[in-house]
């Protein structure tokens, strides 16, 4: 009981430490597992036993017999299902040819290159060599996101790395499952007729069960045949049912079935999909925390000693410093990415949770089947996972500066709200050369913004953790201009630290516009107007006017007129190649002349004023 409670406590503590230090959680989890497992047995325990023994050895242990294998199987099925839920069809279309090539051509180069190197370096059979290669194809968003979260990069670079990790996770899992099946049913003897038949059965039953049960669950949820309070637990039990049932009909087809099920549900018209996803994410965090401490603790020191030689360094170096760059450069050929951007993408390729989890699962199964060389699979993959995570977590920021992809100035603008006035303002700033991102929970507003050529994301700021979106790590300005005071205040209070490095501003409420102090007005989007005034000015004339100002006297006069005028709202000052909000410009220690003032609404004749 103490050991089980200790694993959960240590796992969640490791997750918190990873969040606090902004590193991938897999790093402290595996290190804790190695500490309480093989390291404790070799150096810390008086009787030579592990502090946490995952498998019952006759005296102590958490899981008797094959129970650990069953737990690992079920846990990975849930983790892969959650990964499948996040894989959207439209994202594959939107991320462009570079990412499409990375997950196809790049995966093929990694697969064949790593397999050949493993074969000639460690002398593994071709089947095990390609199983190892299939396992290390994956990068994974759970390790990419923490590494890149605090590195300001061009959007193209962060997008490539983010979506490569998301899209390649299930692909690597499927490749590994299929290679493993060839080994199992062929007995390591090659692609026999029986192996091909079993391979076909996996594809048939895995896709059939996944597709069928996904539609059945979606139908039951949408028709409200399942009460709301049972939605998550019914979904969980259905995932486990699909995994086990598919496995009964075709051995090892369960992993394929749950990935297919997740992909179908994630791309279907399932109500409560976000609620289901949040539940599965929380469950995955708990399972990952337990799983990787157990898996690392289950490794024996003699397994680690298998890697204590020059072959390990050779394999790691070729995989990371040769095969990865070759795959990236081949996939990005004739793309718009620059040489330094390709170099950075080549450098950042940490392997993650799916690789380590499936390696432990398949490694233990092949050992039981007596496959020669199977003892190398788990430690080799763990070596690649730990090595790449450590390398990238410690050097990615420095390497970004060395090759010149590190953005010294975060000057993109995040606008909360995508109403008609907000879209007009966003388009104006975009035309001035600024990167603008609009977010809103109103899907119609987001669709209109996209149609108008604006970058827009559907987000509920109360539910979504925007700071996890590495595509926004070049944002330095936050502007909240929705019709809801609560939303505007929430955005400023919760996201100013992450996205308001150079300034965070909001549209004033009707009460604030009348009673605000001078200090409060410095945070307002416009000097005195609320959202109603903004909307009325937009209706008066849905366009932004500009006037050239040559003297400070003229500036003060025109600004005073616009502040008094209800249907014309001053917005920006453009001076010396910079563009500022009024409140921001007032703080600048520059002469208030030789500038351009822009305003929304009715066109004014200032000569008559």
C-alpha positions in Angstrom: 0.0 0.0 0.0 2.8 2.4 0.9 4.6 1.7 -2.4 1.4 2.3 -4.5 0.6 5.5 -2.6 4.2 6.6 -3.0 4.2 6.1 -6.8 1.1 8.3 -7.1 2.5 11.0 -4.8 5.9 11.0 -6.4 4.3 11.0 -9.9 2.2 14.1 -9.3 5.1 15.8 -7.5 7.2 15.1 -10.6 4.5 16.6 -12.8 4.4 19.7 -10.6 8.2 20.1 -10.7 8.1 19.7 -14.5 5.5 22.4 -14.8 7.4 24.7 -12.4 10.7 24.2 -14.2 9.1 24.2 -17.6 10.6 20.9 -18.6 8.9 17.7 -20.0 7.4 15.7 -17.2 8.8 12.5 -18.6 12.3 13.6 -17.5 11.7 13.7 -13.7 9.3 10.7 -13.9 11.9 8.4 -15.4 14.7 9.7 -13.2 12.5 9.0 -10.1 11.7 5.6 -11.4 15.4 4.8 -12.0 16.2 6.1 -8.5 13.7 4.0 -6.6 14.4 1.0 -8.9 17.8 -0.1 -10.2 19.8 2.7 -8.6 18.3 2.0 -5.1 19.0 -1.8 -5.6 22.6 -1.3 -6.7 23.7 1.5 -4.3 21.2 2.6 -1.7 19.4 -0.5 -0.4 21.2 -2.6 2.3 19.6 -5.9 1.1 20.1 -5.1 -2.6 16.3 -4.8 -3.3 14.5 -2.0 -5.1 12.6 0.6 -3.0 9.7 0.0 -5.4 9.5 -3.4 -7.0 6.9 -3.4 -9.8 6.7 -7.2 -10.3 6.2 -9.7 -7.5 9.5 -11.6 -7.0 8.3 -14.0 -4.3 8.9 -11.6 -1.4 7.7 -8.1 -2.5 6.2 -6.5 -5.6 3.1 -4.6 -6.7 2.0 -6.8 -9.6 1.9 -10.6 -9.6 2.7 -12.5 -12.8 1.6 -10.7 -15.9 -0.4 -8.1 -14.1 2.0 -5.2 -14.8 1.9 -6.1 -18.5 -1.9 -5.9 -18.4 -1.8 -2.6 -16.6 0.7 -1.1 -19.1 -1.4 -2.3 -22.0 -4.6 -0.7 -20.7 -2.9 2.5 -19.6 -1.3 2.9 -23.1 -4.6 2.3 -24.8 -6.1 5.2 -22.8 -3.1 7.5 -23.6 -3.3 6.6 -27.3 -7.0 7.2 -27.4 -6.6 10.6 -25.9 -3.9 11.3 -28.5 -6.3 10.2 -31.3 -8.9 12.6 -30.0 -6.6 15.6 -30.6 -5.8 14.6 -34.2 -8.0 16.7 -36.5 -8.5 16.2 -40.3 -8.5 19.9 -41.0 -5.2 20.4 -39.2 -3.5 18.1 -41.6 -4.7 20.3 -44.4 -3.7 23.5 -42.8 -0.2 22.7 -41.6 1.2 22.6 -45.1 3.4 20.5 -47.2 6.4 20.7 -44.8 4.7 18.9 -42.0 3.1 16.4 -44.4 6.5 15.5 -45.7 8.0 15.3 -42.2 5.4 12.8 -41.0 5.7 10.7 -44.2 9.1 11.1 -45.9 10.8 12.2 -42.6 9.3 9.2 -40.8 10.5 6.8 -43.5 14.0 8.2 -43.4 14.1 7.9 -39.6 12.6 4.4 -39.7 15.0 2.9 -42.3 18.0 4.9 -41.2 17.7 4.1 -37.5 16.9 0.4 -38.3 20.1 0.1 -40.3 22.2 1.8 -37.7 20.8 -0.3 -34.9 21.4 -3.5 -36.9 25.1 -2.7 -37.6 25.9 -1.0 -34.3 24.4 -3.5 -31.8 24.1 -6.5 -34.1 20.4 -6.8 -33.6 18.3 -8.8 -36.0 16.6 -6.8 -38.8 13.2 -7.3 -37.1 14.2 -5.9 -33.7 16.2 -3.2 -35.4 13.2 -1.9 -37.2 11.0 -2.3 -34.1 13.4 0.0 -32.4 13.3 2.4 -35.4 9.5 2.4 -35.3 9.5 3.3 -31.6 11.8 6.3 -32.0 9.9 7.9 -34.9 7.6 9.7 -32.5 8.5 13.1 -31.0 5.3 14.0 -29.1 3.6 17.2 -28.0 4.0 16.4 -24.3 7.8 16.9 -24.6 7.9 19.5 -27.4 5.6 22.0 -25.7 7.4 22.5 -22.4 10.7 22.9 -24.3 9.5 25.5 -26.7 7.0 27.4 -24.5 9.6 30.0 -23.4 11.5 30.3 -26.6 10.1 33.1 -28.8 10.2 31.7 -32.3 8.8 32.6 -35.7 5.4 31.1 -36.0 6.4 28.9 -39.0 9.0 27.1 -36.9 6.9 26.6 -33.8 4.0 25.4 -35.9 6.1 22.8 -37.7 7.5 21.4 -34.4 4.1 21.4 -32.6 2.2 19.7 -35.4 4.9 17.2 -36.2 4.7 16.1 -32.6 0.9 15.8 -32.6 0.5 14.1 -36.0 3.5 11.7 -35.7 2.5 10.2 -32.3 -0.2 7.8 -33.5 1.8 7.2 -36.7 4.8 6.0 -34.8 2.6 3.9 -32.5 0.9 2.2 -35.5 4.2 1.5 -37.2 5.6 0.0 -34.0 2.5 -2.2 -33.5 2.6 -3.5 -37.1 6.4 -4.2 -36.9 5.8 -6.0 -33.6 3.1 -8.1 -35.1 5.4 -9.2 -37.9 7.9 -10.3 -35.3 5.4 -12.1 -33.1 3.4 -14.0 -35.7 6.5 -14.7 -37.9 8.5 -15.8 -34.9 11.3 -13.5 -35.9 11.6 -15.5 -39.1 10.5 -12.8 -41.6 7.4 -12.0 -43.5 5.8 -15.3 -43.8 2.3 -16.0 -45.2 0.9 -16.4 -41.7 2.5 -13.1 -40.7 0.8 -11.3 -43.6 -2.5 -12.9 -42.7 -2.2 -11.8 -39.1 -1.1 -8.3 -40.3 -4.3 -8.1 -42.4 -6.4 -9.2 -39.4 -4.9 -6.4 -37.2 -5.8 -3.8 -39.8 -9.3 -5.3 -40.4 -10.4 -5.7 -36.8 -8.5 -2.7 -35.4 -10.1 -0.3 -37.9 -13.5 -2.0 -37.8 -13.8 -2.0 -34.0 -12.5 1.5 -33.6 -14.7 2.9 -36.3 -17.9 1.1 -35.2 -17.6 1.8 -31.5 -16.7 5.4 -32.1 -19.9 6.0 -34.1 -21.9 4.0 -31.5 -20.6 6.1 -28.6 -21.2 9.3 -30.6 -24.8 8.3 -31.3 -25.4 7.4 -27.7 -24.0 10.7 -26.4 -25.7 12.9 -29.0 -29.1 11.2 -28.5 -28.6 11.6 -24.7 -28.9 7.9 -24.0 -26.1 8.4 -21.5 -26.7 10.7 -18.5 -24.3 13.5 -18.2 -22.8 12.4 -15.0 -21.9 9.0 -16.5 -20.5 10.4 -19.8 -16.8 10.2 -18.9 -16.9 6.8 -17.1 -18.9 5.2 -19.9 -16.5 6.6 -22.5 -13.6 5.2 -20.5 -15.2 1.8 -20.2 -16.0 1.8 -23.9 -12.3 2.5 -24.7 -11.3 -0.5 -22.6 -14.0 -2.6 -24.1 -12.8 -1.8 -27.7 -9.2 -2.5 -26.7 -9.9 -5.9 -25.2 -12.6 -7.0 -27.7 -10.4 -6.1 -30.7 -7.5 -7.9 -29.1 -9.6 -11.1 -28.7 -10.3 -11.2 -32.4 -6.9 -10.2 -33.6 -4.0 -10.3 -31.1 -2.4 -6.8 -30.6 -5.0 -5.0 -32.7 -6.3 -3.2 -29.6 -3.9 -0.3 -29.9 -4.8 0.4 -33.5 -8.5 0.2 -32.5 -8.3 2.8 -29.8 -6.3 5.2 -32.0 -8.9 4.9 -34.8 -11.7 5.3 -32.2 -10.1 8.5 -30.9 -9.5 9.9 -34.4 -13.1 9.2 -35.5 -14.6 10.8 -32.3 -12.3 13.8 -32.5 -13.3 14.5 -36.1 -17.0 13.7 -35.7 -19.9 15.8 -34.4 -19.7 14.6 -30.9 -21.3 16.9 -28.3 -19.3 17.3 -25.1 -16.1 16.5 -26.9 -14.1 19.1 -24.9 -15.4 17.8 -21.6 -14.4 14.3 -22.7 -11.0 15.5 -23.8 -10.4 17.3 -20.5 -11.3 14.1 -18.5 -9.0 11.9 -20.7 -6.2 14.5 -20.3 -6.5 14.4 -16.5 -6.6 10.6 -16.5 -3.6 10.4 -18.9 -1.6 12.6 -16.6 -2.3 10.3 -13.7 -1.6 7.2 -15.7 1.6 8.6 -17.2 2.8 9.6 -13.7 2.3 6.0 -12.5 3.3 4.3 -15.7 6.8 5.8 -16.1 7.9 5.4 -12.5 6.9 1.8 -12.7 8.5 1.2 -16.1 11.8 2.9 -15.1 11.8 1.1 -11.8 11.3 -2.2 -13.5 14.6 -1.9 -15.4 17.4 -3.8 -13.9 21.0 -2.5 -13.5 22.2 -5.3 -15.8 19.9 -3.9 -18.6 21.4 -0.5 -18.1 24.9 -1.9 -18.3 24.1 -3.3 -21.7 24.3 0.3 -22.9 27.6 1.1 -21.1 29.8 1.1 -24.2 30.8 3.0 -27.3 28.0 1.5 -29.3 25.4 3.5 -27.4 27.1 6.8 -28.0 27.5 5.9 -31.7 23.8 5.0 -32.1 22.6 8.1 -30.2 24.9 10.4 -32.2 23.9 9.1 -35.6 20.2 9.1 -34.8 20.2 12.6 -33.4 22.9 14.4 -35.3 22.7 12.7 -38.7 19.4 10.9 -39.3 17.2 13.7 -37.8 18.8 16.5 -39.9 18.7 14.4 -43.1 15.0 13.7 -42.5 14.3 17.4 -41.8 16.3 18.8 -44.7 14.8 16.2 -47.1 11.3 17.1 -45.9 11.8 20.9 -46.1 13.4 21.0 -49.5 12.0 23.8 -51.7 10.0 25.1 -48.7 10.0 28.8 -47.5 11.9 27.8 -44.4 15.4 29.4 -44.2 18.6 27.5 -43.5 18.8 28.5 -39.8 15.1 27.5 -39.3 15.8 24.1 -40.8 18.9 23.7 -38.5 16.8 24.5 -35.4 14.0 22.0 -36.4 16.7 19.4 -37.0 18.1 20.1 -33.5 14.8 19.8 -31.6 13.4 16.3 -31.8 12.9 14.9 -28.3 11.2 11.5 -28.1 8.4 11.1 -25.7 5.9 9.1 -23.7 4.5 6.9 -26.4 7.9 5.7 -27.4 9.0 4.8 -23.9 5.6 3.2 -23.0 5.3 1.0 -26.0 9.0 0.0 -25.8 8.5 -1.3 -22.3 5.3 -3.1 -23.4 6.8 -4.8 -26.5 10.2 -5.4 -24.9 8.7 -7.4 -22.0 6.5 -9.4 -24.3 9.3 -10.3 -26.7 11.5 -11.3 -23.8 8.8 -13.7 -22.6 8.6 -15.1 -26.2 12.4 -15.7 -26.1 13.2 -13.4 -29.0 17.0 -13.0 -29.2 18.2 -9.5 -28.5 14.8 -8.4 -27.0 16.6 -7.3 -23.8 18.0 -4.3 -25.7 14.7 -2.8 -26.9 13.5 -1.1 -23.6 16.9 0.3 -22.5 17.8 1.5 -26.0 14.5 3.4 -26.4 14.8 4.8 -22.8 18.3 6.0 -23.7 17.1 7.8 -26.8 14.1 9.3 -24.8 16.2 10.5 -21.9 19.1 11.7 -24.1 17.0 13.7 -26.5 14.9 15.3 -23.7 18.0 16.3 -21.7 19.7 17.6 -24.8 16.8 19.7 -26.0 15.6 20.9 -22.6 19.1 22.2 -21.8 20.3 23.5 -25.2 17.2 24.5 -27.3 17.2 28.1 -26.1 20.9 28.5 -26.6 20.9 26.9 -30.0 18.0 29.1 -31.1 20.1 32.1 -30.3 23.2 30.6 -32.0 21.4 30.0 -35.3 19.4 33.2 -35.2 15.8 32.0 -34.9 15.4 33.4 -31.4 13.0 36.4 -31.6 14.6 39.2 -29.5 11.3 41.2 -29.7 7.9 39.7 -29.0 5.8 42.2 -30.9 2.9 40.1 -32.2 -0.6 41.2 -30.9 -3.2 39.0 -29.3 -6.7 40.4 -29.6 -9.4 38.9 -27.4 -12.6 39.3 -29.3 -13.4 38.9 -33.0 -16.4 41.1 -33.5 -16.8 43.3 -36.5 -14.9 46.3 -35.0 -12.2 44.0 -33.7 -11.7 42.4 -37.1 -11.5 45.8 -38.7 -8.8 46.9 -36.2 -7.0 43.6 -36.7 -6.9 44.0 -40.4 -5.6 47.6 -40.1 -2.8 46.5 -37.9 -2.0 43.5 -40.1 -1.7 45.8 -43.1 0.8 47.8 -41.1 3.0 44.7 -40.9 2.0 43.4 -37.5 1.3 39.8 -36.7 -2.3 39.7 -35.3 -4.0 36.7 -33.6 -7.7 37.0 -32.8 -9.4 34.6 -30.3 -13.1 34.3 -29.5 -15.5 31.6 -28.4 -18.0 32.7 -31.1 -17.4 30.3 -34.0 -19.2 32.6 -36.5 -16.8 35.5 -35.6 -13.8 33.2 -36.1 -15.1 31.9 -39.4 -15.6 35.5 -40.6 -12.1 36.5 -39.5 -10.6 33.5 -41.3 -12.6 34.5 -44.5 -11.1 38.0 -44.2 -7.6 36.5 -44.2 -7.0 37.0 -40.5 -5.3 34.5 -38.1 -8.0 33.5 -35.7 -8.5 30.7 -33.1 -11.7 29.5 -31.5 -11.0 29.7 -27.7 -13.0 29.9 -24.6 -10.7 31.8 -22.3 -12.3 30.3 -19.2 -11.5 26.7 -20.3 -8.4 26.9 -22.5 -4.9 27.3 -21.3 -3.5 29.7 -23.9 0.0 29.7 -22.4 0.4 26.1 -23.7 0.0 27.3 -27.3 3.6 27.6 -28.5 2.4 29.3 -31.7 1.7 32.4 -29.5 5.2 32.6 -28.0 6.0 35.7 -30.1 3.0 37.7 -28.7 4.0 40.7 -26.6 0.8 42.8 -26.7 -2.6 41.8 -25.3 -5.8 43.7 -26.2 -9.2 42.7 -24.9 -12.1 44.3 -26.8 -15.1 42.1 -26.3 -18.6 43.2 -25.3 -18.3 41.5 -22.0 -16.5 43.3 -19.1 -16.1 40.0 -17.3 -14.2 38.4 -20.3 -12.0 41.5 -20.7 -11.1 41.6 -17.1 -10.5 37.9 -17.0 -8.2 38.1 -20.0 -6.1 41.0 -18.5 -5.9 39.3 -15.1 -4.9 35.9 -16.3 -3.0 36.4 -19.5 -1.1 39.7 -19.1 2.0 37.9 -17.7 2.2 35.5 -20.7 1.1 37.8 -23.5 1.4 41.4 -22.2 5.2 41.8 -22.0 5.0 45.2 -23.8 1.5 46.1 -22.7 -2.0 44.7 -21.9 -5.0 46.9 -22.7 -8.8 46.5 -22.6 -11.8 48.4 -23.7 -13.3 50.2 -20.7 -16.7 49.4 -19.3 -19.4 52.1 -19.2 -18.8 52.7 -15.5 -15.0 52.7 -15.9 -15.1 55.2 -18.8 -16.8 57.7 -16.5 -15.1 57.1 -13.1 -11.6 55.7 -13.9 -8.5 57.3 -12.4 -5.7 58.6 -14.5 -3.6 55.5 -13.7 -6.4 53.1 -14.8 -6.9 55.0 -18.1 -3.3 54.0 -19.0 -4.6 50.4 -19.4 -7.5 51.4 -21.6 -7.7 50.5 -25.3 -9.1 54.0 -26.1 -9.0 57.1 -23.9 -12.7 56.9 -22.8 -14.9 54.7 -24.9 -16.7 51.5 -24.0 -17.7 48.7 -26.4 -21.0 50.3 -27.2 -19.3 53.5 -28.3 -16.9 51.4 -30.4 -19.8 49.5 -32.1 -21.7 52.8 -32.8 -18.6 54.4 -34.3 -18.2 51.3 -36.5 -21.8 51.4 -37.6 -21.4 55.1 -38.5 -18.5 54.3 -40.8 -16.9 50.8 -40.8 -13.4 52.1 -41.7 -10.3 53.6 -40.1 -9.3 57.2 -41.1 -5.8 58.7 -40.9 -4.7 62.2 -40.4 -1.1 63.6 -40.6 -0.2 65.8 -37.6 2.8 68.2 -37.9 2.9 69.9 -34.4 2.2 69.1 -30.8 -0.4 71.8 -30.7 -2.2 70.2 -33.6 -1.9 66.8 -31.9 -3.5 68.0 -28.6 -6.3 69.8 -30.5 -7.3 66.9 -32.7 -7.0 64.3 -29.9 -9.2 66.5 -27.8 -11.9 66.8 -30.5 -11.9 63.0 -31.1 -12.3 62.3 -27.4 -15.3 64.6 -27.2 -16.9 63.2 -30.4 -19.0 60.1 -29.7 -19.0 58.6 -33.2 -15.3 59.0 -33.9 -12.8 57.1 -31.7 -9.0 57.7 -31.7 -7.1 54.4 -32.0 -3.4 54.5 -32.9 -0.4 56.8 -33.4 2.1 56.0 -36.0 5.5 57.6 -35.6 9.1 56.7 -36.6 8.1 53.3 -38.0 6.3 52.4 -34.7 2.6 52.1 -34.0 1.1 52.8 -30.6 -2.2 52.9 -28.7 -3.0 56.4 -27.5 -2.3 55.4 -23.8 0.9 53.8 -24.9 2.1 56.8 -26.9 1.4 59.2 -24.1 4.1 57.5 -22.1 6.7 57.8 -24.9 9.3 60.5 -24.3 9.1 61.8 -27.9 7.9 65.0 -29.5 4.2 64.8 -30.3 4.6 65.9 -33.9 5.3 64.5 -37.3 3.0 61.6 -36.8 -0.1 59.9 -38.2 -3.2 59.6 -36.0 -5.8 56.9 -36.9 -9.4 56.9 -35.7 -12.5 54.8 -36.2 -15.9 56.0 -37.4 -17.2 59.3 -38.8 -14.7 61.2 -40.9 -13.9 64.6 -39.3 -13.1 68.0 -40.7 -10.7 69.3 -38.0 -10.3 72.7 -39.7 -13.8 73.6 -38.7 -13.3 72.6 -35.1 
